[in-house]
Amino acid sequence: MNKKQTLKKQIELLSPAKNFQFGKTALDYGADAVYIGANKFGARKSAGNSLKDIEKLCLYAHKFNAKVYVTINTILFDNELQDVEKLIHQLWNAGADAIIIQDFAILEMNLPPIPIHSSTQMHNVSVDKIKFYEKIGLSRVILARELSLAEIIEIKNHTNIELENFIHGAICISYSGQCYMSAYLGYRSGNRGECAQACRLKYNLLNSKKQVIEFDKNILSVKDMNRTDSIEAMIDAGITSFKIEGRLKDLNYLKNVTAHYRKTIDNILENKTNYEKSSAGVFNFDFSPDPEITFNRTYSDYFLNGRTKISSFSPKSVGKQLGKVTEINKNYIVINTNEKIVNGDGLCFFDTEGELTGFNVSKTEGNKIFTNTANKMNFETIIYRNHNHQFSKMLSKNKSYRKIPVNISFNEIENGFELIAQTDDKTHYASSTLIIKKEIAQNKEKVLENIQKQLKKTGNSPFFIQRIENHLQEIYFIPIGALNELRRNVLYKLEHQLSSNYKRTEKKLNIVDKTDFFLTQADYKSNISNKLSKLFYEKHGAEILELAPEITGNFDKKEVMVTKFCLKYERGICPKYQNKKSEEDIKFLKYKNKIFRLEFDCKACVMKIIPEK
């Protein structure tokens, strides 16, 4: 890489990888890096992978200067510490570029020089905390989803550490790492990678007398995130890694959403000469990505540009809005839409009870859709398509290949020929020779055409030939087999260079006791669950008031969720933003036999959920 290029700031698109196949697909559809779970200790317990598969993914990624990050972002128990330390060494040996952590215990271990990223599970919202991470040698901070652009800019103005932020996918409405709702309801801890998605359940909303205001509704379920329109502003604010959520989503979701943000970021970088994407290779998508088509609960930018209403009213996918019902019959409806609806599509709508209701399309006549659910609709009912049969079928068959542009030079040497291949950015170079008796071709035009044709083939290699320079003194007859062998040899050497020349960043921690620690007292929200984590806090002068609820089992009077999502705002009775005194008395949530008290901290602009005895 030349000096001019090294001065450019690198922008990374980071996609989820459920397994090797998903990771490779993400890289082929535009990701500069992927994050993947090891066999355990990740925040998605059901998305674990073997060391062998992680090593295979690293080998593939590194050919394109792309990176692989491995999640170890759960809190740990004492009996796991030795296994975690061993695992981190194995991951480093397997080629991982960084680990993503939640538990401070890892910082007390004997580690290889692997860069460490602070998971969003560490509740990364304050300048003081992030400055501390930078001082002790962490490489990156994954910021809390709730932060606004102004808050991100404030953090960037006071730190130089890499900043990563989510841009797409499902939202944890609680402050990440501070949600104990799932553990309280069913002993499945989100901080242990077992979140049961309590925010997607149905609750009753009660008043101060514990009378039902709303019955059996998805009161805490929110829209998914889509920050497409804010990517450039986020780059300007200091974000360098843009993260897509979805390690449990399907392959079509991964293809569509990754391709969408690849195109979005590339379009922005075209006009920003001081930025570049962080990996190599080009992509040739033969479809138009559209994130509204794949799984979504409708979208919001989740507080990035201020507070808006974000209730989704259903945990299910709504998909893309098609239009409104303009005619209703007992067995069909007519929709006002320009979209083509076909058999096999899945349509849905919110019925007269406010429930998301869906049906499969089996018969259509233009915009006339036959269905036995027409009686649940009204005129003006909005119809969505949450399964696009044709698009899904196309994506399932679609294959994108990531290729690095290569220029080759075909030269004549004294006793044969030489083929030189060089990547377009001039960072890698390889040559191969063919020793052969030279015979001047009889049909020179035909032979030259064959030489060009054979040298352009790249097969399954990670390259495509961008330009061929022919420096022959004469046009010689060369057997096709010999040409192919020459081309295969030089591309093999070049591919080997891509792998062998890849240099991982090494980073050592620099932990000094009591180095500007960000708190003086550690309560249950510090998630201290083992002796090493406890030691870390004590060494930095923090008084430990209580261990993690996963250790104590104590949820009494504890905030099991703190969230910027606010039911008062969602219902239009926010005294701060909507300038309304609450005429509606909302005080409790009820799930089965569990009752939760709602507290509204309007000064901090958060809602707290606390179990009632």
N, C-alpha and C positions, 0 to 999 in steps of 0.2 A: 504494500500500500504506500503511495507516495505521500510526501509531507503535507501537501494541500488537503488530501483526503483525511488524514489523521486529525486535522483540526476541526473537522465537521462533527457536530453532535449527532449521536446515533439514536434513532427512534426504533423502539422494539414493539412489535405486535406479538402478544403472548397468548397462546391458545391452550385449552385444556386437553389432556391426553388420558383417556380412560385406560388405555393399554398401548402396546406397540403399534398396532394397526391404526388406532386413532391418532397417535402421535405422528406417525409418518404421514397420514392423511392431512393433518393440520399443517405440517411443514410443506406438503405439496400444494396446499391451497392458500399459502401465503404467510404462514406464521414465521416470525423470526426466532421464536423460542417456544417451548412447550413446558408445562408443568405436569408432573405425573406423581402418583403415589407409589411408595415402596410397598413391600409386602405387609407392612403394618405401620402404625403411628402416624397415619395421615388423617386429615379432617374429613375425608370421605372413606370410611372404613371399608365400604364395598367396592372401592376402586383401587385395589392393591395390585402390585406387579412384582415379578421375580427380578432378581439382579441380572439374570441373563437377558431378559427383555429390555431392561433399562440400558444395559451395555450396548445392545443391538441398536436401540434408538439413538444413543449418543453417537455411535459410529456413523449412522445415517445423517444425523443433524450436523455433525462437525464438518462433513464434506461441503456444506453450504455456509460454514461459519455461523450456523445456528446453534442455539444453546438448549440444554435440558436441565430443568430445575426439579428437584425432588422434594416433595412435601413430608416434613416430619413435624407437622403443626398441630399436635395435640399436647395436652398436659400429660405428664408421665408419672408413673408410680415407682416406688423404690425398687421393686423387683424387675423393672424394665430398663433401668439405667445402663447396666452393663451391655445389654443387647443393643440399645440405641447407639452407644459409643462404637461398638463393633460394626453396626450397620453403616454408620457414617463413614468409617474407613473403607468399607466395602463399596459404598457408593462413589467415593473418590476414586478408588481403583477401577471402578466400572466406567468412569469418564464423566460423571455428573459435574455440571458447571457450578452449581450452588445448591444449598439446602434451604428450605423455607421452614422456620421454626416458630413455635409459640412459647415453649418452656425455657426459662432462664437456666435450668439445670444443664442444658447442652453447653452453655458457655463456661461451665465449670469442668468440662470433660477434656481429656487429652485428644485433641482433634487434629486431623490433617489440615493442610492450608486451603481448605475449601471455603469459598465465600459464603456468607450467611445473610439471608434475607429475613427481615422481621415480618412475620405474617400479619395480615390485618386482624387476626385473632388476638394480637397483642394490644389492640385498641389504640391505634396510632393516630392521635388527634392533636397532641400538644407539641409546641416547639421545644420545650424543655426535654421531653422524652426522646424526641428524634435527635436532638443535639447530643444527648447521652449515647444513643446508638452509634452515632458517627464517631464520637470520641473513643469508644471501646473497640471500633474496628469492624462493625457490621457494614456490609456493602450496599444494602438496599433496604428501604422501608416501603411496605405495601400499605398505603394510607387507608384510613377508614372511608367507607363508601359515603358517609354522611357529609363529608367536608365540602364546603362551597369553593368556588374558584378563588374568592378572596382569601379564604383560610389556607388554600394550597399555596397561593402566592406568598403569604406571610411565612409559611414554613420554608419555602424555597429561599426567601430573602435572608434567612438566618442559618441555613445549612447548605452543605455541598454534597450530601449523600444522594444516591440515586433514589428517585421517587417513582413508585408504581401505583397505578390506580385502576379500579374496575371501570369498564366502559359498557358492558353488555351482560345481560342474563338475569337470573333470579336474584332477588334481594333478601338478605337477612335484615329484618326491620329492627332488630335489637342491635345495639352496639356489639360488634363482633368480639367474641371472647367474654362478653359480659351477659350472655343469655343462659339462664339456668331453667328456663321454662320446660324444656323437654326432659331434663333430669328430674325436675320436681314432679311432673305428671306421670312419668313412666320409667324413671331410672335409666333413661338413655341420654347420656350427656353429649351435648354438642361439642364441648371441649375435649371429648374423648373420641370424636369422629362418628358419633352415633345419633346425630340430631334426628328427631322424629317429626320435625317441621310443625311444631306446635302453633306457629303463626298461620298455618294453612287450615287449622281445624275450625269447627263451627262452635260458636259461643252464644250465650244469651247475654244481652246487655241489660243491666239493672240500674234502677235509680237508688237514691240513698236509703229508701225503705225496702230495698231488695225486691222491688216489683219489676216485672219484665217489661222493657221498652222495645227490645228487638229479640225475636226468638230464633235460635238455631241458624245463625248467619255467620258467614266468613268475615268476621269483623276486623280481624288483624291481617287479612291477606292483602298484599299490595301488588301493584303493577311490576312488570319486569323493567330492567334498566336498558336504555338505548341512548347513548351519548354521541351519536353520529354527528350531530350538528355542532358539537362542542369540542371536537378533537383538536382543531387548530388552536382554540383558546386554551385548551389544556396543555398543548405543547408550549405555547407562549408562557403559561403559568409555571412551567418547569417539570412537567411529567415527561418521562422518557420511556416508560414501559406501560403499554395499554393492554389491560387484561380482560379476557373474555371468560365469563363463568360458564361452567357446564360439563364437569367431568362425568356426570351421570346422564347427559343428553345423548341422543342418537347420532349416527354418522352423518346423516343429511343435515342436521342442525350444525354440526361442526363444519362441514363443507361450505354451506351457505353463509353462515355468519363470519367465518374466517375470511372467505373471499370478499365479502362485503367490506370488511374493515381494511383488508389489503388494498382494495381499490380506493377507498376513502383516504387512507393515509398516503398512498402514492400520489394521488391528485393534489394533496396538500404539499407534499415534499417537492413536487415539481416547481413550486413557486417559492420555496425556501432553500436558497442555495447553500446555507450554512448547516443544513441537516441532511441526513441520509438514512436509509433503512439499515439495520444493524447486521443483516445477513446478505448472502450472495444468491444470485439466481433470478430468473424471470419466470413469469407465469402467463399462461395463455388460456384464460377461462372462456369456454364456449357456451356460457350461460350468463344471464344477468342476475346476480345475487340480490335477494330481497329479504331482509330479516323479518318482515311482517308475515311472510309465508310460513316460516317454521315456528316451532313452539313459542308462544308468548301470551302473556296475560294482559295485553296492551302495554304501552310503554310510557315511561317518564324518565327524566334525567336525574331523579332522586336528589333533590336539594342542591345540585351543582350550581344552578342559577337562581336559587331562591325556593321558597316554599310554594308548592302547588298541591292540589288534591291528587292522591296517589292510590286510593282504594281500588282494588281490582274486583271485589265482590265475589270472586270465585278463584280457587286455586288451579282451575283447569285452564288449558290453552284456549284462548279466544280466536287467535289468528288474525286474519286481515279483514277489515271491514269491506263488505261488498256494496251495500246500499240499503235502502229502506223498502219495506213492504208497501206496495201501492194497490194491491188487490188481494182479497182473501176469499177463498171458496172452501167448502168443507174438506176437499182433498187436494187443494193446490194453493200456492201463493204466487204472486208476481212481484219480482224484485226490480227496483230501479237501479240498474248497474250496467257498466260497460264491460265487465269481466265475463269471460266465457265460463259457464258452469257445466260440468260434465258428470256422467255417471261415475260413481266411485268417490266423488268429492264428499267431504264432511262439512256440514253447515251447522251453525249454532246461533242462539239468540237468548236474551234474557226474557223469560216468560213473565206473565202478569204477576207472579209471586216473587219476581226478582231472582229466580234460579236460572243458572245457565243450562239450557236444554239443547241437545244436539240431535241431528238425524243424518243418515247417509242418503245421498242422492242416487236414486235408481231409475228415475225417468224425468226428462226435461223436454220442454218445447220452447227453445229460446230462453227468455227470462221467466217462463212459467215453470215452477218447480213443484212437482207432485210430492206431497207429504201428508202423513196422518197427524201431524202436530199443529196444523193450521189453527185449530181452535184455541191454542195457547198464545196466539199472537193478536196484535192490534195493528191498525193502520199506523204507519210510521215506526213499527218495530224495526230495529236495526239488525240486519243479518250479517254474520261473519262467516268466513271460511277458515276452519281450523285444520282442515286436511285438503291440500291441493293435490289431487291424484296425479295429474300430468306432471307437475313440477317434482313431486316426490319420486315418481317413476324415472324421470329424467336424471335426477340427482343420484339415484341408486346405481344407475348405469354409468354416470359420468366419472371420468378419471382425468385429473389434472396432473401434469408432470412438471416438476420444478427442474429447470435446466440452467446451467451456467454458460453464457456465450463464450465461445472459443474462436480464436483466429488461428489458421494454420498456414504454414508456408511449406511448399513442396519444392525441394531443391535438388539439383544434380550435383553429385560428388564424383570423385575420380573413378571409383569402382562400383557405382550404383546410385542410390537415391537416399535422401534424408527428408524426413517429415518432422517439422517443428510445430508444436501446439502451445499456445499461450492463452491464458484466460484474458478476457476483455479488459479487466482492471490491471493486467500485467503483474499480478501477484504470484502467479504460478506458471511454470515453464517446463516442458518436457520435449525430448527428441528421440527419434528412433531411426535406424538406418536399414536399408534393404541392399544387400550385396547381390548383384545380379549382372549378367552379361547384357549389355545395351544393344538393342536392335531398333533401328529407325522404323517407325510405323509406316505402313503403306497407305492406310486411310487415316491420315493425321487428324482430320476433323472428328471422325468417329471415336478414335482413341482418346483424344482430348476430352470429349464429352463423357466417355466412360470413366476417365480419371476423376473428373469433377464429381460425377455421380457417386462413385464408390467412396471418395474421401468425405463426402457430406454425410454419410450414414453414421449414426452414433449409437444405435441400438438401445440397450438398457443403461447406458452410461449416464451420468448426471450432466451431460453436455449437449449443446447444439452448436453446429458450425455456423458461425456468423459470416466469416469471410475466408476465402481461399486465395492465396497468392501463389501463382505458378511461376517458378524461376528456372524452368528447364531451358537448356540451350537449344535442344531439339525435341521433337515429339517422338517418344519411344514407345514401342509396344511393351506393355507390362501386364503380365497375367493378372486377372481379376483377383484370384486367390492371394497372390503376393501383395497386391494393393490393400486388400482387406486385412491381411495379417499385419501389415505396416501400420494401418490406421488403428487397429485394435491395440497394438503394442503401445503406441504413443498415448492413446487415451487411457489405457490401463496405468501407465506411468504417471500421467497427469492426475488421475483419480487417487492414486496412492499418495501423491504429493499433498493433495487436499487434506487427506486424513493425517498423514504423518507430520505435516507442517502446522497443523492446528495447535495453537497454544492457549491452554486454559489460563484464566486469571487466577493467581494464587493470593490469598489474603490471610494474614495472621491476626488474631485478636490482640488487643492492647488494653487489657483490663487492669485498672488500678483501683484499689479499694477506695470507696467513698468519692469517686470521681463524679462530682456534680450530679448526684443521683436525683431523679425526678420526683421522689416522694420521701416522706419521713416515716409514714406508717403504712403498713400493708395489711389490708383487711381481706375478706373472702374474695373480693374482685381481683386480687392479685393472682389468684389461681395457684397458690403454692401447694403442691401435692407430693413433694418428695424432699429428701434431705439436701440434695444439691441445690435445688431452687431456694430452699430456706437459707442455706449457707450464702448464696449469692446476695439475697436481700440483706442479711445480717452484715456481711462484709461491707456493704455500701451504706450502712448506718440506718437502715429502716427497722423500725420496731414492728414486729409481727404480731398482729392482733388476733388473726384467725386464719386457719388453713382453708383450702378450697372446699366447697360444699360436697364435692365428690369424695372427699376424705371424711369430713365430719358428719355428712348426712343432715346437716342443720340448715333448714330453709326458713326458720322462724323469723318473721319480720324482715326478711331479706327482699331486696328488689330482684326479682327473677328476670326482669326485662326492663331496660331503659332504652327509649327510642325517640327519635325526632318525629316519627309518625305520631300524629295527635288526633284522637277521635273528636275532640272539640272542633278542630280546624276542618276535619273531613265533614262534619255535620253543620258547618257554617256558623258556629257559635264561639269562635275564637276572639277573646277580648283584645288580643294583641294585634293580629293581622286583619281581622274582619270587623274590629271595633264594635263588638256586640257583647252585651252582658248575657250570660247564659240563662236563658229561660228554660232550658231543658236540663233536667237533673240527671247526669250520668255519673255513676259512682263505682259500679262493680261489673266484672265479667264473671260468668259462670260456665264451667265445663264439667258436665256430669255432676259429681258431688263436690267439686272444687270451686271455691269462690275466691276471686282476686279483687283487691282494692285498686282503684285507679287514682293516681296522684298526678296532678298537672302542675309542673314547675314552669310557670310562664316566664320567669326571669331567665332561666336557662333554655327555655323553649323545648322541653322534653316531657314525655309522658312516662310514668313509672308504673309498673305492674307488680303488686306485692300480694302474696298469698294471705288469705284470712284464715285464722285458726278455725 
